Amino acid sequence: TPLYSSAASDVYKRQVLEALKNDVLKIRTRKVISSQEAGYWVYVPAMKTREEALDIGRKLSLNDIDDYYVVTVGDNENTISLGLYRDIQNADERIRELTNKGFNVDKQIKIEQWPEFWLDYAIATDQIESMGNINESYPDVSTNKVECSW
C-alpha cells in the first residue's frame, strides 16, 4: 500500500481532504512549522534610550549613511536597522563599511517560518491509476510517495 503525503495551505487542506476521503484506506492530518534562512539583518545594537539611538542616527547621516531606521517598538526597540541582505557577502561588506567609519555594527540571520499542513493517506495499489493526480486539481499542493505498510 503506497503512502502519500501532501503539503497544502490550510484552505487547500480541507479541499484536498474532502477530495480524497472517499478513495483512500486511511488518512490523517498534521501541521508542521517549516523555516528557512531569509537573509542577514545588519544593525547597530540597541541603545539604552531613544535619544542615544537618535544620536547614532545623526552620526550615521553625517557619514553620508541615510538608509537606516531607528526601531521604535518591540524586542529591538532603539536598535538601528541598516538593511536586510539576502547574500552574506553583501551583509559583510556593509558591516566593513560601517565599522571602518567607527560604528559598532552586528548582523543576525533572519529566519522565515510558515505552517505546512500535511495529509498522510494510504491507498490500495490497484486504485492508484483510478485516483488520478491530486496535483492536477491542486497545483500548489506538493505530493510525496512513500512505499510502506501503514
Protein Blocks (a to p, Z undefined) as FASTA:
>chain_A
ZZddddddfklmmmmmmmmmmmpfbdcdddddddddebjcddddddfbfklmmmmmmmmm
mnopabbcddfedjkgoiacebdcfblklmmmmmmmmmmnopacdddddddddddddddd
dddfklmmmnopfklmmmmbccddddddZZ
